[in-house]
Amino acid sequence: MPSFDVVSKVAMHEIDNAVQQAQKEYGSRYDFRGADASAEKTDEGIVLRANSEGRVDAALDVLREKLARRQVSLKAIEAQTIEPAGGKMFRCLVKLNQGISQDKAKLVVKSLKDSKLKVQAAIQGDQVRVTGKKRDDLQAAIQHLRGADLDIDLQFENFRD
């Protein structure tokens, strides 16, 4: 029976490149002079630092621009609130969303069931497996999910006949 997996993954090398490009721009742009702006990738996500809340916000805009330019979906990142980091510095944690959460997976399954397509969807960890009798049904399911507004970045892989 034909099947495919619905996943939500972020290309980490593209994230690394976008962070490096943003860091270079912080050093070269005039409005970041003296702002001590920096971007650093950690285990938690990406940490942005600067000496004012406005500069952290501007640094976040630069990071978003660099991610979009590298074809990383902005749905895959989630900026937390800007908080003081000691001294005159402020920081903002930008979390990277990897995998499909249980709630979002249920939305994907519900969306496919409501579409009346002849496919079955099953949640398997942080991905959703979609199976059907015909390849055309699966392709229609992919088109349906691309058009659905689910607030997550979806990729379709492991398509098997």
Buried (B, 14 or more C-beta within 10 A) or exposed (E): EBBBBBBBBBEEEBBEBBBEBBBEBBEEEEEBEEBBBBBEBEEEBBBBBBBBBEBBBBBBEBBBBBBEEBEBBEEBBEBEEBEEBEEEBBBBBBEBBEBBEEEBBBBBBEBBEEBEBEBBBEBEEBBBBBBBEEEEBBBBBBEBBEEBEBEBBBEBEEBEE
